[in-house]
């Protein structure tokens, strides 16, 4: 059995009548990027706060790197790095001074702090700006520095809470590339909160989907695509009426049926056969010119899970 970085058992946290985390049980193996997927308000940030020992659970338990979150929260925070909602940077200080201060907090020797600062800032293309006051930097540069700070003391586990939220697509892609390279080089485990499905698909070896505090699915992206999303079929033709769509949606093997740009897009569950559906479409008076099959995307899986949960 692979070594576990995180284990939760029936972990719960409520705020009055709101159940932010509801009976969460999951295992995160060491050495991977784990993606925790959910819409805003799904319970992702509360989960990180529970795992860091910043919040007390109202039920269940969790261990992080072998430490119990209730009794050993200080040890957890010593051995982990975190980039949460606020980057925690001192904007009147330079980039290198921000990192040096962080290293001092973790009692790193001066020579190690200097070497680590250069190593990370060079990799993130920030070295030439190391003397700049951070407050004058762009949001993307600040977020890169915050990632460097989270990695600075060589943690074995890193928590990242929506690291590319609010970024334009180019900046988000650049930071994702930096993260992927850094994580691979550092050999760290990453717990990544995101609602960006492209981010999860590109970075994560294992994903969990959460809605209203409940874990809906857990697995690697390929397995989830097969199990939940099944196949995606694009049918080129004409005559795809609303009545036909309604009839298709009633079929147990059909997870979704939509018309996009004049093409009929079907999401199928599991290994469902396409032939009977094509016959049904033709019997209903539609014309079929071409049938294209492919795997469902992680977005299709996510939307299917949200719909099924509702």
N, C-alpha and C positions, 0 to 999 in steps of 0.2 A: 504493500500500500504506500502510495506517495506521501511524503511528509506534508502535513497540513500547516498552512500559515494562519488560517482562520477557521474556527468551527463555531457555529451558533446552533443552539438547541432550544426551540420554542421561544425564541427571543421576542419580547413584546415591550412596547412603550406607548402609553397613552398620555394625552394631555386633556384632562377633563373627559368630555364625551368623545373626543377625537382619538381614534386608534391609529397612531402614526406608523407603528410597526406591529404587525399582527402575526404572532406564532411563526416567526422566521427561523427555519432550519436549513442550513447550507454548510458545505465544506469547500474551502478554497485551497487547492494545492499550492505548495511553495513553488516559486520560480516562474509563474505565469502572469499574464495580464488578465485580470478578471473584470468583466464589464457588468455593471449593475444598471440596467436599463429601466427607465420609467419616465413618465411625464413629470412636469413640475408639481410638487406636492405629493408625490407617490410614496415618500418615506425614505428616499435615498440618503439625504443629508442627515436625518435623524439616525439612520443606521450607522453611518460613519462616526457620529458623535457617541453612540453607544459603544462602538468597537474601540474608540480611543479612551473610553472611561470618562468622557466629559458629561455624560448623562447616565443616571442610574436606570436600569430596566425595571419595568413594573412586573415583568414575568420572564421566566426562562433564564438562560445564561449564555455566555460567550467566552471563548479563549482566543487570544491573539498572540502568535508566536509562543504558545504554551502558557501564557500569563492570563489569569482570570481578570476580566474587565472590572469586576466589583472590588476585588481585593488588591490588585497589582497594576492599577492604572498608571502609576508613575513609571514602572518598568516598561509598560507598553509604549508610552510616549518617548522614552529614552531610546528604544530600539526601532522606532518608526519615524518616517517623515510625512508631512502632510501639507497639502495645498488646499485650503478650504475656501469658503465663499469670499473672504477678504484675504488679499495676498500678504498682509502683515509686514510689508516693506516700510522702511523709514525713508520717506521721500526727500528729506533734507540732507540725507547722507548719500555718498557715492555708492556705486554698485559694489566695489571691493570692500568698502567699509561695512556695508550691510552683511556681506558674507562673512567677513572677519568677526563681526560681533556675534553672529550665529555660531561660528566655530568656537568662540570663547565660552559661550553658554554650555557647549558640550565638552569643554575642557580639552580641546584639541591643541597640541603644541603649535607654536607660531610658524615653524617651518612647514608643518602639515597644512596649516590654514592657507599659507601663501601658495603652496603647490596645488592644493585643491581649488582655490580660487582661479588660478590660471587655467587649470585643466578644464573646468566647467565653462568658464567664460569664453575660452578659445573655441570649444566645441559648439557653443551656442552663438558664435559670431558676435560676442559682446565685448571681447577683450579690448578693442581699441576705444571703447566707451567706458572703460572701468572707472575713470576718474570723474565721470559726469554725475551730477546730482540726479538721482533717480526720478524726482518729481518732474523733470523735463523730458522724460522718455515717453514714447508711445505706449499704448496699452499692451500691445504685443510684446514689446521689449520688457516691460515690467513683468508680464506673465512668464516669460522665459527666465528672468532672474528669480522669480518665485519658485519655479521648478528647480533651478540650480540650488536654491536654499533648501528645498525639501530633500534634495539628494546629498547635501554637503557633507554630512557626518557619516556617510556610507550606511544608511539604514537598510535593513533586510526586507522591509515592507514599506510601501509608499501609498498613502491615500490621496487621491486626486478627485476633487469635487467639481465637475463641469469645467475642466481647465480651458476649453476653447469657447465657452459660452460668450456670445456677443461678438465673436470675431467674424470678419469677412471670410469667404471661402479660401482665399489664397493664404491669409494669415493662419487660419485653422489648419490647413493642410501642412504648412511649414512646421507648426508646433507639433502636430501629430508625428511628422517624420523625425523631429528632434527627440520626441519622447520614445519612439520605437527604438531608435539607435541607442539612446542613453540606457534604457531599460535592459536591452540586450547586452550592452557592455558591462553594466553594473551587476547583472545577475540578480536583480531585486524582484520581489513580488509586487504587483501593482493592483490596488483595488480602485477601479475607475468608475465613478458615478457619471453617467451621461444620458442625455436624451437624444444625442446625435448618433443615428444608426450607422452612418458611414464610418464614424469614428470607431464604433464598436466592432464593425465588420473587419476593419483594417488592422486593429490593434489586439483584439481579444482572442485568447484560446478557449475561454469559457465565459458564458454570459448567463445572467439571471434576469428575469423580467418581473418587475414589481408593479403592483397597482393598488392604491389605497392601503399600503402596508402589507399586502399579501404577496407572497412569491407565487407567480403563475407558471413559470417554467424555468428549467435550469439545464444547461447543456452546452456543447460547443456549437458555434454558429451553423456548421454544416448539418449536424444532427437535428438541430431545431428547425432548420429549413426543410429537412426531409419529413420530420415527425409532424410539425405543425403547419408548415407552409406547403409541403408537398410539391407539386408541379405548378408551373404557370404556363398557360396555353394562350397563344394569341391566334385568333381566327380572323382571316382577311375575307371580306365579303360584303354583303349588304342585307338589309331587311332585319336588323337586330332591334326588334321592337321592345317596348317596355313590358308587354305581356310575356315575351320570350325570356327577358331577364328575370321576371318574377318566377317563371316556371323553372328556370335553371337554379335559382337561389333556393328553391324548395328541395332540390336533390341533395341527399346526404353526403355525396362525394364532392359537392361544390362548396368551397369556403367563401368565394366571392365571384361576382359576375358584374362587369362594368363595360361600358363602351367608351373607348378613348381614341380620339382622332379617327373615328369611323371604324375602328377595329374592336372586336369583342375580346376582352381579356378575362380569362377564367383562372381562378386560383383553386387548385384541386387538393384534396386531402390525401396524404399517403401515396400509394401507388395506383391510384384510380385510373381506369382505362378511359381514353379519350373517345374511342370509336362510338360507344353508345350515345355520348353527348352530341357528337357531330350528327349522328342519325336523327336525334331528337330535334336539333336545330333545323335540319333540312325538312323534316316532317312539318315543322311549324311555318314553313314557307320562306325561310331565309336562304340566301345563296352563300355557299362556301367555296372560296377560290383557293385558299391556302391555310394550312394548319401548322403553326410553329410552336414547338415545345421547348421549355427551359425550366431551370430551377427557380423557385420562389426566392425573392430577396429577403434579407433580414427585416426590412421594412414591412413586407407582406406578412411575415410571421408575427411581428409586433402588433400590427393592426388587427390581425385575426384573433390574437390572444385578447386584445382589449375588447373586441366585439363579443367574443365568447363569454368573457367575464361579465359584461353588462347583461 
